[in-house]
Amino acid sequence: MPKALPMIDTTAPVCCAPLASGPLSDEDALQVAVRLKALADPVRVKLVSYLFGSPAGEEISGDLAAVLNLSESTISHHLTQLRKAGLVVSDRRGMNVFHRVRADALQALCVALDPNCCR
């Protein structure tokens, strides 16, 4: 059984010096690792990719399940992990839950990994 993600504050994108700048503090390393662990699953990578490519910029859980040919409970599990890592935001509107990527969080993660990646 994989270890659960530690509980950290994910209300803001990861903010630390780039990995190339030298050894990270334990806290900064944890911030980066939690986000990378959340993305370390092919279904989650596909979810993020699909959300980025969505014309509306957001999708409903049921639509994601249909497109990825997975059950809604499986999609919900993966979206929960992405939400806990601060990479996805979900909003309930009536009977539907809409999900969208936090582009700022993914860009901050890219900058932490390589400060030259987003130039």
C-alpha positions as a Markdown table, in Angstrom:
| # | Residue | x | y | z |
|---|---|---|---|---|
| 1 | Met | 0.0 | 0.0 | 0.0 |
| 2 | Pro | 1.5 | 3.4 | -1.0 |
| 3 | Lys | 2.1 | 5.9 | 1.7 |
| 4 | Ala | -0.5 | 8.7 | 2.0 |
| 5 | Leu | 0.6 | 12.2 | 1.0 |
| 6 | Pro | 1.5 | 14.2 | 4.1 |
| 7 | Met | -0.8 | 17.0 | 5.0 |
| 8 | Ile | 0.7 | 20.4 | 4.0 |
| 9 | Asp | -0.7 | 23.8 | 3.2 |
| 10 | Thr | -1.4 | 23.7 | -0.5 |
| 11 | Thr | -3.3 | 26.9 | -0.7 |
| 12 | Ala | -0.5 | 28.6 | -2.5 |
| 13 | Pro | 1.8 | 27.3 | -5.3 |
| 14 | Val | 5.1 | 25.8 | -4.3 |
| 15 | Cys | 7.5 | 28.6 | -3.6 |
| 16 | Cys | 11.1 | 27.7 | -3.1 |
| 17 | Ala | 14.5 | 28.3 | -4.6 |
| 18 | Pro | 15.1 | 26.2 | -7.8 |
| 19 | Leu | 16.6 | 22.7 | -7.2 |
| 20 | Ala | 19.6 | 23.8 | -9.1 |
| 21 | Ser | 20.4 | 26.5 | -6.6 |
| 22 | Gly | 21.6 | 24.1 | -4.0 |
| 23 | Pro | 20.2 | 21.8 | -1.3 |
| 24 | Leu | 16.6 | 22.5 | -0.4 |
| 25 | Ser | 15.4 | 22.7 | 3.2 |
| 26 | Asp | 13.3 | 19.8 | 4.4 |
| 27 | Glu | 10.1 | 21.8 | 4.1 |
| 28 | Asp | 10.8 | 23.0 | 0.6 |
| 29 | Ala | 11.8 | 19.5 | -0.5 |
| 30 | Leu | 8.5 | 18.2 | 1.0 |
| 31 | Gln | 6.5 | 20.9 | -0.9 |
| 32 | Val | 8.0 | 19.8 | -4.2 |
| 33 | Ala | 7.8 | 16.1 | -3.5 |
| 34 | Val | 4.1 | 16.1 | -2.5 |
| 35 | Arg | 3.2 | 17.8 | -5.8 |
| 36 | Leu | 5.4 | 15.5 | -7.9 |
| 37 | Lys | 3.9 | 12.4 | -6.1 |
| 38 | Ala | 0.4 | 13.6 | -6.9 |
| 39 | Leu | 1.4 | 13.8 | -10.6 |
| 40 | Ala | 3.3 | 10.4 | -10.5 |
| 41 | Asp | 0.3 | 8.5 | -11.9 |
| 42 | Pro | -0.6 | 8.2 | -15.6 |
| 43 | Val | -4.3 | 8.8 | -15.0 |
| 44 | Arg | -3.6 | 12.0 | -13.1 |
| 45 | Val | -1.3 | 13.3 | -15.8 |
| 46 | Lys | -4.0 | 12.5 | -18.3 |
| 47 | Leu | -6.6 | 14.4 | -16.2 |
| 48 | Val | -4.3 | 17.5 | -16.0 |
| 49 | Ser | -3.7 | 17.3 | -19.7 |
| 50 | Tyr | -7.4 | 17.0 | -20.5 |
| 51 | Leu | -8.3 | 19.9 | -18.2 |
| 52 | Phe | -5.6 | 22.1 | -19.8 |
| 53 | Gly | -7.0 | 21.2 | -23.2 |
| 54 | Ser | -10.6 | 21.8 | -22.3 |
| 55 | Pro | -12.2 | 24.6 | -24.4 |
| 56 | Ala | -14.0 | 25.9 | -21.3 |
| 57 | Gly | -10.9 | 25.4 | -19.1 |
| 58 | Glu | -12.9 | 23.2 | -16.7 |
| 59 | Glu | -14.8 | 19.9 | -16.8 |
| 60 | Ile | -17.5 | 18.0 | -14.9 |
| 61 | Ser | -16.4 | 14.7 | -13.2 |
| 62 | Gly | -18.8 | 12.7 | -15.2 |
| 63 | Asp | -17.5 | 14.0 | -18.5 |
| 64 | Leu | -13.9 | 13.3 | -17.4 |
| 65 | Ala | -14.9 | 9.7 | -16.5 |
| 66 | Ala | -16.5 | 9.2 | -19.9 |
| 67 | Val | -13.6 | 10.7 | -21.9 |
| 68 | Leu | -11.0 | 8.7 | -19.9 |
| 69 | Asn | -13.1 | 5.5 | -19.9 |
| 70 | Leu | -12.9 | 5.2 | -16.1 |
| 71 | Ser | -15.6 | 5.1 | -13.3 |
| 72 | Glu | -16.6 | 8.4 | -11.7 |
| 73 | Ser | -15.3 | 7.0 | -8.3 |
| 74 | Thr | -11.9 | 6.5 | -9.9 |
| 75 | Ile | -11.8 | 10.0 | -11.4 |
| 76 | Ser | -13.0 | 11.4 | -8.0 |
| 77 | His | -10.1 | 9.6 | -6.2 |
| 78 | His | -7.5 | 11.0 | -8.6 |
| 79 | Leu | -9.0 | 14.5 | -8.5 |
| 80 | Thr | -8.9 | 14.4 | -4.7 |
| 81 | Gln | -5.2 | 13.6 | -4.8 |
| 82 | Leu | -4.6 | 16.5 | -7.3 |
| 83 | Arg | -6.6 | 18.8 | -5.1 |
| 84 | Lys | -4.7 | 17.9 | -1.9 |
| 85 | Ala | -1.5 | 18.8 | -3.8 |
| 86 | Gly | -3.0 | 22.1 | -4.8 |
| 87 | Leu | -2.8 | 21.4 | -8.5 |
| 88 | Val | -6.6 | 21.3 | -9.2 |
| 89 | Val | -9.5 | 23.4 | -7.9 |
| 90 | Ser | -13.1 | 22.0 | -7.8 |
| 91 | Asp | -16.3 | 24.0 | -7.4 |
| 92 | Arg | -19.8 | 22.5 | -6.8 |
| 93 | Arg | -22.5 | 24.2 | -8.9 |
| 94 | Gly | -25.9 | 22.6 | -8.3 |
| 95 | Met | -25.6 | 18.9 | -8.9 |
| 96 | Asn | -22.3 | 19.1 | -10.8 |
| 97 | Val | -18.7 | 19.5 | -9.7 |
| 98 | Phe | -16.5 | 21.5 | -12.0 |
| 99 | His | -12.7 | 20.9 | -12.0 |
| 100 | Arg | -9.9 | 23.1 | -13.4 |
| 101 | Val | -6.1 | 23.1 | -13.2 |
| 102 | Arg | -4.3 | 25.7 | -11.1 |
| 103 | Ala | -1.9 | 26.8 | -13.8 |
| 104 | Asp | 0.0 | 29.0 | -11.4 |
| 105 | Ala | 0.7 | 26.0 | -9.2 |
| 106 | Leu | 2.0 | 23.9 | -12.1 |
| 107 | Gln | 4.1 | 26.8 | -13.4 |
| 108 | Ala | 5.6 | 27.4 | -9.9 |
| 109 | Leu | 6.5 | 23.7 | -9.8 |
| 110 | Cys | 8.2 | 23.9 | -13.2 |
| 111 | Val | 10.2 | 26.9 | -12.1 |
| 112 | Ala | 11.2 | 25.1 | -8.9 |
| 113 | Leu | 12.5 | 22.2 | -11.0 |
| 114 | Asp | 14.2 | 24.3 | -13.7 |
| 115 | Pro | 14.2 | 28.1 | -13.4 |
| 116 | Asn | 14.8 | 28.4 | -17.2 |
| 117 | Cys | 11.8 | 26.2 | -18.3 |
| 118 | Cys | 9.2 | 28.9 | -18.5 |
| 119 | Arg | 11.2 | 31.7 | -20.2 |
